[in-house]
Amino acid sequence: MKTSVPNRENELKGSPPSEVLNYKLSPDELAQIVGKPIPASHKEPIKFRSKAKGKE
């Protein structure tokens, strides 16, 4: 499979990237999340295999 080459015209026509929002959870919000099971909709990140064997 080959990597596609981006088309600059398509890049310019697209919408600009959205703003990144940074925030901190309060201790109460953290307590609600910690220890809960992972939802079924969560998917594991893709793991890539290294081409070089024996090297780490």
mmCIF file of the N, C-alpha and C atoms, coordinates in Angstrom:
data_MODEL
# 
_entry.id   MODEL 
# 
loop_
_atom_site.group_PDB 
_atom_site.id 
_atom_site.type_symbol 
_atom_site.label_atom_id 
_atom_site.label_alt_id 
_atom_site.label_comp_id 
_atom_site.label_asym_id 
_atom_site.label_entity_id 
_atom_site.label_seq_id 
_atom_site.pdbx_PDB_ins_code 
_atom_site.Cartn_x 
_atom_site.Cartn_y 
_atom_site.Cartn_z 
_atom_site.occupancy 
_atom_site.B_iso_or_equiv 
_atom_site.pdbx_formal_charge 
_atom_site.auth_seq_id 
_atom_site.auth_comp_id 
_atom_site.auth_asym_id 
_atom_site.auth_atom_id 
_atom_site.pdbx_PDB_model_num 
ATOM 1   N N  . MET A 1 1  ? 0.842   -1.170 0.000  1.00 0.00 ? 1  MET A N  1 
ATOM 2   C CA . MET A 1 1  ? 0.000   0.000  0.000  1.00 0.00 ? 1  MET A CA 1 
ATOM 3   C C  . MET A 1 1  ? 0.893   1.242  0.000  1.00 0.00 ? 1  MET A C  1 
ATOM 4   N N  . LYS A 1 2  ? 0.575   2.200  -0.823 1.00 0.00 ? 2  LYS A N  1 
ATOM 5   C CA . LYS A 1 2  ? 1.388   3.396  -0.953 1.00 0.00 ? 2  LYS A CA 1 
ATOM 6   C C  . LYS A 1 2  ? 0.746   4.560  -0.208 1.00 0.00 ? 2  LYS A C  1 
ATOM 7   N N  . THR A 1 3  ? 1.550   5.527  0.145  1.00 0.00 ? 3  THR A N  1 
ATOM 8   C CA . THR A 1 3  ? 1.065   6.724  0.821  1.00 0.00 ? 3  THR A CA 1 
ATOM 9   C C  . THR A 1 3  ? 0.631   7.736  -0.221 1.00 0.00 ? 3  THR A C  1 
ATOM 10  N N  . SER A 1 4  ? -0.551  8.312  -0.040 1.00 0.00 ? 4  SER A N  1 
ATOM 11  C CA . SER A 1 4  ? -1.030  9.299  -0.996 1.00 0.00 ? 4  SER A CA 1 
ATOM 12  C C  . SER A 1 4  ? -0.327  10.634 -0.780 1.00 0.00 ? 4  SER A C  1 
ATOM 13  N N  . VAL A 1 5  ? -0.196  11.388 -1.850 1.00 0.00 ? 5  VAL A N  1 
ATOM 14  C CA . VAL A 1 5  ? 0.424   12.701 -1.791 1.00 0.00 ? 5  VAL A CA 1 
ATOM 15  C C  . VAL A 1 5  ? -0.684  13.735 -1.627 1.00 0.00 ? 5  VAL A C  1 
ATOM 16  N N  . PRO A 1 6  ? -0.610  14.584 -0.588 1.00 0.00 ? 6  PRO A N  1 
ATOM 17  C CA . PRO A 1 6  ? -1.671  15.572 -0.384 1.00 0.00 ? 6  PRO A CA 1 
ATOM 18  C C  . PRO A 1 6  ? -1.742  16.577 -1.535 1.00 0.00 ? 6  PRO A C  1 
ATOM 19  N N  . ASN A 1 7  ? -2.948  16.984 -1.854 1.00 0.00 ? 7  ASN A N  1 
ATOM 20  C CA . ASN A 1 7  ? -3.167  17.977 -2.889 1.00 0.00 ? 7  ASN A CA 1 
ATOM 21  C C  . ASN A 1 7  ? -3.290  19.336 -2.206 1.00 0.00 ? 7  ASN A C  1 
ATOM 22  N N  . ARG A 1 8  ? -2.420  20.271 -2.521 1.00 0.00 ? 8  ARG A N  1 
ATOM 23  C CA . ARG A 1 8  ? -2.408  21.579 -1.851 1.00 0.00 ? 8  ARG A CA 1 
ATOM 24  C C  . ARG A 1 8  ? -3.729  22.319 -2.031 1.00 0.00 ? 8  ARG A C  1 
ATOM 25  N N  . GLU A 1 9  ? -4.360  22.187 -3.189 1.00 0.00 ? 9  GLU A N  1 
ATOM 26  C CA . GLU A 1 9  ? -5.642  22.866 -3.431 1.00 0.00 ? 9  GLU A CA 1 
ATOM 27  C C  . GLU A 1 9  ? -6.700  22.381 -2.433 1.00 0.00 ? 9  GLU A C  1 
ATOM 28  N N  . ASN A 1 10 ? -6.737  21.097 -2.180 1.00 0.00 ? 10 ASN A N  1 
ATOM 29  C CA . ASN A 1 10 ? -7.694  20.554 -1.215 1.00 0.00 ? 10 ASN A CA 1 
ATOM 30  C C  . ASN A 1 10 ? -7.392  21.058 0.196  1.00 0.00 ? 10 ASN A C  1 
ATOM 31  N N  . GLU A 1 11 ? -6.122  21.179 0.517  1.00 0.00 ? 11 GLU A N  1 
ATOM 32  C CA . GLU A 1 11 ? -5.732  21.672 1.836  1.00 0.00 ? 11 GLU A CA 1 
ATOM 33  C C  . GLU A 1 11 ? -6.202  23.113 2.033  1.00 0.00 ? 11 GLU A C  1 
ATOM 34  N N  . LEU A 1 12 ? -6.077  23.935 0.990  1.00 0.00 ? 12 LEU A N  1 
ATOM 35  C CA . LEU A 1 12 ? -6.462  25.340 1.093  1.00 0.00 ? 12 LEU A CA 1 
ATOM 36  C C  . LEU A 1 12 ? -7.980  25.517 1.151  1.00 0.00 ? 12 LEU A C  1 
ATOM 37  N N  . LYS A 1 13 ? -8.734  24.619 0.511  1.00 0.00 ? 13 LYS A N  1 
ATOM 38  C CA . LYS A 1 13 ? -10.191 24.704 0.502  1.00 0.00 ? 13 LYS A CA 1 
ATOM 39  C C  . LYS A 1 13 ? -10.806 24.272 1.828  1.00 0.00 ? 13 LYS A C  1 
ATOM 40  N N  . GLY A 1 14 ? -10.119 23.449 2.568  1.00 0.00 ? 14 GLY A N  1 
ATOM 41  C CA . GLY A 1 14 ? -10.651 22.898 3.811  1.00 0.00 ? 14 GLY A CA 1 
ATOM 42  C C  . GLY A 1 14 ? -10.771 23.948 4.902  1.00 0.00 ? 14 GLY A C  1 
ATOM 43  N N  . SER A 1 15 ? -11.492 23.595 5.945  1.00 0.00 ? 15 SER A N  1 
ATOM 44  C CA . SER A 1 15 ? -11.667 24.522 7.069  1.00 0.00 ? 15 SER A CA 1 
ATOM 45  C C  . SER A 1 15 ? -10.393 24.553 7.912  1.00 0.00 ? 15 SER A C  1 
ATOM 46  N N  . PRO A 1 16 ? -10.135 25.666 8.598  1.00 0.00 ? 16 PRO A N  1 
ATOM 47  C CA . PRO A 1 16 ? -8.940  25.750 9.442  1.00 0.00 ? 16 PRO A CA 1 
ATOM 48  C C  . PRO A 1 16 ? -9.097  24.833 10.657 1.00 0.00 ? 16 PRO A C  1 
ATOM 49  N N  . PRO A 1 17 ? -7.994  24.462 11.273 1.00 0.00 ? 17 PRO A N  1 
ATOM 50  C CA . PRO A 1 17 ? -8.085  23.591 12.438 1.00 0.00 ? 17 PRO A CA 1 
ATOM 51  C C  . PRO A 1 17 ? -8.822  24.304 13.576 1.00 0.00 ? 17 PRO A C  1 
ATOM 52  N N  . SER A 1 18 ? -9.539  23.524 14.367 1.00 0.00 ? 18 SER A N  1 
ATOM 53  C CA . SER A 1 18 ? -10.291 24.110 15.477 1.00 0.00 ? 18 SER A CA 1 
ATOM 54  C C  . SER A 1 18 ? -9.355  24.407 16.649 1.00 0.00 ? 18 SER A C  1 
ATOM 55  N N  . GLU A 1 19 ? -9.839  25.220 17.553 1.00 0.00 ? 19 GLU A N  1 
ATOM 56  C CA . GLU A 1 19 ? -9.057  25.625 18.721 1.00 0.00 ? 19 GLU A CA 1 
ATOM 57  C C  . GLU A 1 19 ? -8.947  24.456 19.693 1.00 0.00 ? 19 GLU A C  1 
ATOM 58  N N  . VAL A 1 20 ? -7.793  24.333 20.333 1.00 0.00 ? 20 VAL A N  1 
ATOM 59  C CA . VAL A 1 20 ? -7.577  23.283 21.321 1.00 0.00 ? 20 VAL A CA 1 
ATOM 60  C C  . VAL A 1 20 ? -7.999  23.815 22.677 1.00 0.00 ? 20 VAL A C  1 
ATOM 61  N N  . LEU A 1 21 ? -8.829  23.045 23.378 1.00 0.00 ? 21 LEU A N  1 
ATOM 62  C CA . LEU A 1 21 ? -9.296  23.458 24.693 1.00 0.00 ? 21 LEU A CA 1 
ATOM 63  C C  . LEU A 1 21 ? -8.555  22.666 25.763 1.00 0.00 ? 21 LEU A C  1 
ATOM 64  N N  . ASN A 1 22 ? -7.916  23.376 26.672 1.00 0.00 ? 22 ASN A N  1 
ATOM 65  C CA . ASN A 1 22 ? -7.224  22.748 27.794 1.00 0.00 ? 22 ASN A CA 1 
ATOM 66  C C  . ASN A 1 22 ? -8.037  22.983 29.051 1.00 0.00 ? 22 ASN A C  1 
ATOM 67  N N  . TYR A 1 23 ? -8.185  21.966 29.874 1.00 0.00 ? 23 TYR A N  1 
ATOM 68  C CA . TYR A 1 23 ? -8.893  22.123 31.127 1.00 0.00 ? 23 TYR A CA 1 
ATOM 69  C C  . TYR A 1 23 ? -8.416  21.076 32.116 1.00 0.00 ? 23 TYR A C  1 
ATOM 70  N N  . LYS A 1 24 ? -8.686  21.315 33.378 1.00 0.00 ? 24 LYS A N  1 
ATOM 71  C CA . LYS A 1 24 ? -8.335  20.375 34.434 1.00 0.00 ? 24 LYS A CA 1 
ATOM 72  C C  . LYS A 1 24 ? -9.619  19.905 35.095 1.00 0.00 ? 24 LYS A C  1 
ATOM 73  N N  . LEU A 1 25 ? -9.648  18.629 35.425 1.00 0.00 ? 25 LEU A N  1 
ATOM 74  C CA . LEU A 1 25 ? -10.796 18.082 36.122 1.00 0.00 ? 25 LEU A CA 1 
ATOM 75  C C  . LEU A 1 25 ? -10.674 18.363 37.613 1.00 0.00 ? 25 LEU A C  1 
ATOM 76  N N  . SER A 1 26 ? -11.800 18.650 38.218 1.00 0.00 ? 26 SER A N  1 
ATOM 77  C CA . SER A 1 26 ? -11.803 18.868 39.663 1.00 0.00 ? 26 SER A CA 1 
ATOM 78  C C  . SER A 1 26 ? -11.638 17.510 40.350 1.00 0.00 ? 26 SER A C  1 
ATOM 79  N N  . PRO A 1 27 ? -11.271 17.491 41.629 1.00 0.00 ? 27 PRO A N  1 
ATOM 80  C CA . PRO A 1 27 ? -11.150 16.216 42.340 1.00 0.00 ? 27 PRO A CA 1 
ATOM 81  C C  . PRO A 1 27 ? -12.447 15.396 42.305 1.00 0.00 ? 27 PRO A C  1 
ATOM 82  N N  . ASP A 1 28 ? -13.602 16.075 42.353 1.00 0.00 ? 28 ASP A N  1 
ATOM 83  C CA . ASP A 1 28 ? -14.878 15.359 42.289 1.00 0.00 ? 28 ASP A CA 1 
ATOM 84  C C  . ASP A 1 28 ? -15.073 14.699 40.928 1.00 0.00 ? 28 ASP A C  1 
ATOM 85  N N  . GLU A 1 29 ? -14.723 15.415 39.846 1.00 0.00 ? 29 GLU A N  1 
ATOM 86  C CA . GLU A 1 29 ? -14.855 14.854 38.497 1.00 0.00 ? 29 GLU A CA 1 
ATOM 87  C C  . GLU A 1 29 ? -13.906 13.673 38.307 1.00 0.00 ? 29 GLU A C  1 
ATOM 88  N N  . LEU A 1 30 ? -12.693 13.780 38.839 1.00 0.00 ? 30 LEU A N  1 
ATOM 89  C CA . LEU A 1 30 ? -11.738 12.671 38.752 1.00 0.00 ? 30 LEU A CA 1 
ATOM 90  C C  . LEU A 1 30 ? -12.250 11.450 39.498 1.00 0.00 ? 30 LEU A C  1 
ATOM 91  N N  . ALA A 1 31 ? -12.851 11.665 40.661 1.00 0.00 ? 31 ALA A N  1 
ATOM 92  C CA . ALA A 1 31 ? -13.366 10.557 41.461 1.00 0.00 ? 31 ALA A CA 1 
ATOM 93  C C  . ALA A 1 31 ? -14.461 9.810  40.704 1.00 0.00 ? 31 ALA A C  1 
ATOM 94  N N  . GLN A 1 32 ? -15.228 10.508 39.883 1.00 0.00 ? 32 GLN A N  1 
ATOM 95  C CA . GLN A 1 32 ? -16.292 9.856  39.112 1.00 0.00 ? 32 GLN A CA 1 
ATOM 96  C C  . GLN A 1 32 ? -15.726 8.972  38.000 1.00 0.00 ? 32 GLN A C  1 
ATOM 97  N N  . ILE A 1 33 ? -14.550 9.302  37.489 1.00 0.00 ? 33 ILE A N  1 
ATOM 98  C CA . ILE A 1 33 ? -13.959 8.584  36.361 1.00 0.00 ? 33 ILE A CA 1 
ATOM 99  C C  . ILE A 1 33 ? -13.086 7.417  36.814 1.00 0.00 ? 33 ILE A C  1 
ATOM 100 N N  . VAL A 1 34 ? -12.247 7.646  37.830 1.00 0.00 ? 34 VAL A N  1 
ATOM 101 C CA . VAL A 1 34 ? -11.260 6.657  38.266 1.00 0.00 ? 34 VAL A CA 1 
ATOM 102 C C  . VAL A 1 34 ? -11.965 5.401  38.767 1.00 0.00 ? 34 VAL A C  1 
ATOM 103 N N  . GLY A 1 35 ? -11.500 4.246  38.316 1.00 0.00 ? 35 GLY A N  1 
ATOM 104 C CA . GLY A 1 35 ? -12.034 2.973  38.775 1.00 0.00 ? 35 GLY A CA 1 
ATOM 105 C C  . GLY A 1 35 ? -13.225 2.474  37.982 1.00 0.00 ? 35 GLY A C  1 
ATOM 106 N N  . LYS A 1 36 ? -13.722 3.242  37.038 1.00 0.00 ? 36 LYS A N  1 
ATOM 107 C CA . LYS A 1 36 ? -14.861 2.810  36.220 1.00 0.00 ? 36 LYS A CA 1 
ATOM 108 C C  . LYS A 1 36 ? -14.357 1.905  35.106 1.00 0.00 ? 36 LYS A C  1 
ATOM 109 N N  . PRO A 1 37 ? -15.183 0.955  34.670 1.00 0.00 ? 37 PRO A N  1 
ATOM 110 C CA . PRO A 1 37 ? -14.752 0.106  33.547 1.00 0.00 ? 37 PRO A CA 1 
ATOM 111 C C  . PRO A 1 37 ? -14.678 0.909  32.244 1.00 0.00 ? 37 PRO A C  1 
ATOM 112 N N  . ILE A 1 38 ? -13.841 0.448  31.345 1.00 0.00 ? 38 ILE A N  1 
ATOM 113 C CA . ILE A 1 38 ? -13.693 1.109  30.049 1.00 0.00 ? 38 ILE A CA 1 
ATOM 114 C C  . ILE A 1 38 ? -14.937 0.800  29.217 1.00 0.00 ? 38 ILE A C  1 
ATOM 115 N N  . PRO A 1 39 ? -15.561 1.817  28.618 1.00 0.00 ? 39 PRO A N  1 
ATOM 116 C CA . PRO A 1 39 ? -16.777 1.556  27.836 1.00 0.00 ? 39 PRO A CA 1 
ATOM 117 C C  . PRO A 1 39 ? -16.498 0.660  26.619 1.00 0.00 ? 39 PRO A C  1 
ATOM 118 N N  . ALA A 1 40 ? -17.524 -0.079 26.203 1.00 0.00 ? 40 ALA A N  1 
ATOM 119 C CA . ALA A 1 40 ? -17.387 -1.005 25.070 1.00 0.00 ? 40 ALA A CA 1 
ATOM 120 C C  . ALA A 1 40 ? -17.070 -0.261 23.780 1.00 0.00 ? 40 ALA A C  1 
ATOM 121 N N  . SER A 1 41 ? -17.435 1.011  23.689 1.00 0.00 ? 41 SER A N  1 
ATOM 122 C CA . SER A 1 41 ? -17.185 1.779  22.468 1.00 0.00 ? 41 SER A CA 1 
ATOM 123 C C  . SER A 1 41 ? -15.714 2.167  22.320 1.00 0.00 ? 41 SER A C  1 
ATOM 124 N N  . HIS A 1 42 ? -14.920 2.002  23.381 1.00 0.00 ? 42 HIS A N  1 
ATOM 125 C CA . HIS A 1 42 ? -13.499 2.359  23.325 1.00 0.00 ? 42 HIS A CA 1 
ATOM 126 C C  . HIS A 1 42 ? -12.754 1.363  22.449 1.00 0.00 ? 42 HIS A C  1 
ATOM 127 N N  . LYS A 1 43 ? -11.901 1.883  21.580 1.00 0.00 ? 43 LYS A N  1 
ATOM 128 C CA . LYS A 1 43 ? -11.105 1.024  20.706 1.00 0.00 ? 43 LYS A CA 1 
ATOM 129 C C  . LYS A 1 43 ? -9.638  1.213  21.035 1.00 0.00 ? 43 LYS A C  1 
ATOM 130 N N  . GLU A 1 44 ? -8.898  0.122  21.014 1.00 0.00 ? 44 GLU A N  1 
ATOM 131 C CA . GLU A 1 44 ? -7.468  0.193  21.293 1.00 0.00 ? 44 GLU A CA 1 
ATOM 132 C C  . GLU A 1 44 ? -6.757  0.895  20.145 1.00 0.00 ? 44 GLU A C  1 
ATOM 133 N N  . PRO A 1 45 ? -5.696  1.643  20.458 1.00 0.00 ? 45 PRO A N  1 
ATOM 134 C CA . PRO A 1 45 ? -4.928  2.269  19.371 1.00 0.00 ? 45 PRO A CA 1 
ATOM 135 C C  . PRO A 1 45 ? -4.280  1.201  18.488 1.00 0.00 ? 45 PRO A C  1 
ATOM 136 N N  . ILE A 1 46 ? -4.050  1.564  17.255 1.00 0.00 ? 46 ILE A N  1 
ATOM 137 C CA . ILE A 1 46 ? -3.419  0.642  16.318 1.00 0.00 ? 46 ILE A CA 1 
ATOM 138 C C  . ILE A 1 46 ? -1.960  0.454  16.720 1.00 0.00 ? 46 ILE A C  1 
ATOM 139 N N  . LYS A 1 47 ? -1.523  -0.787 16.746 1.00 0.00 ? 47 LYS A N  1 
ATOM 140 C CA . LYS A 1 47 ? -0.127  -1.080 17.091 1.00 0.00 ? 47 LYS A CA 1 
ATOM 141 C C  . LYS A 1 47 ? 0.607   -1.416 15.802 1.00 0.00 ? 47 LYS A C  1 
ATOM 142 N N  . PHE A 1 48 ? 1.737   -0.772 15.600 1.00 0.00 ? 48 PHE A N  1 
ATOM 143 C CA . PHE A 1 48 ? 2.535   -1.008 14.406 1.00 0.00 ? 48 PHE A CA 1 
ATOM 144 C C  . PHE A 1 48 ? 3.648   -1.983 14.724 1.00 0.00 ? 48 PHE A C  1 
ATOM 145 N N  . ARG A 1 49 ? 3.857   -2.912 13.808 1.00 0.00 ? 49 ARG A N  1 
ATOM 146 C CA . ARG A 1 49 ? 4.952   -3.861 13.976 1.00 0.00 ? 49 ARG A CA 1 
ATOM 147 C C  . ARG A 1 49 ? 6.228   -3.253 13.423 1.00 0.00 ? 49 ARG A C  1 
ATOM 148 N N  . SER A 1 50 ? 7.289   -3.478 14.101 1.00 0.00 ? 50 SER A N  1 
ATOM 149 C CA . SER A 1 50 ? 8.588   -2.979 13.654 1.00 0.00 ? 50 SER A CA 1 
ATOM 150 C C  . SER A 1 50 ? 9.116   -3.895 12.565 1.00 0.00 ? 50 SER A C  1 
ATOM 151 N N  . LYS A 1 51 ? 9.720   -3.303 11.537 1.00 0.00 ? 51 LYS A N  1 
ATOM 152 C CA . LYS A 1 51 ? 10.300  -4.103 10.466 1.00 0.00 ? 51 LYS A CA 1 
ATOM 153 C C  . LYS A 1 51 ? 11.618  -4.736 10.888 1.00 0.00 ? 51 LYS A C  1 
ATOM 154 N N  . ALA A 1 52 ? 12.342  -4.059 11.778 1.00 0.00 ? 52 ALA A N  1 
ATOM 155 C CA . ALA A 1 52 ? 13.633  -4.568 12.226 1.00 0.00 ? 52 ALA A CA 1 
ATOM 156 C C  . ALA A 1 52 ? 13.403  -5.584 13.338 1.00 0.00 ? 52 ALA A C  1 
ATOM 157 N N  . LYS A 1 53 ? 13.889  -6.796 13.138 1.00 0.00 ? 53 LYS A N  1 
ATOM 158 C CA . LYS A 1 53 ? 13.725  -7.835 14.157 1.00 0.00 ? 53 LYS A CA 1 
ATOM 159 C C  . LYS A 1 53 ? 14.990  -7.905 14.988 1.00 0.00 ? 53 LYS A C  1 
ATOM 160 N N  . GLY A 1 54 ? 14.792  -8.048 16.303 1.00 0.00 ? 54 GLY A N  1 
ATOM 161 C CA . GLY A 1 54 ? 15.927  -8.189 17.196 1.00 0.00 ? 54 GLY A CA 1 
ATOM 162 C C  . GLY A 1 54 ? 16.511  -6.870 17.675 1.00 0.00 ? 54 GLY A C  1 
ATOM 163 N N  . LYS A 1 55 ? 16.106  -5.769 17.067 1.00 0.00 ? 55 LYS A N  1 
ATOM 164 C CA . LYS A 1 55 ? 16.600  -4.465 17.511 1.00 0.00 ? 55 LYS A CA 1 
ATOM 165 C C  . LYS A 1 55 ? 15.547  -3.789 18.355 1.00 0.00 ? 55 LYS A C  1 
ATOM 166 N N  . GLU A 1 56 ? 15.971  -3.185 19.460 1.00 0.00 ? 56 GLU A N  1 
ATOM 167 C CA . GLU A 1 56 ? 15.031  -2.453 20.303 1.00 0.00 ? 56 GLU A CA 1 
ATOM 168 C C  . GLU A 1 56 ? 15.636  -1.138 20.748 1.00 0.00 ? 56 GLU A C  1 
# 
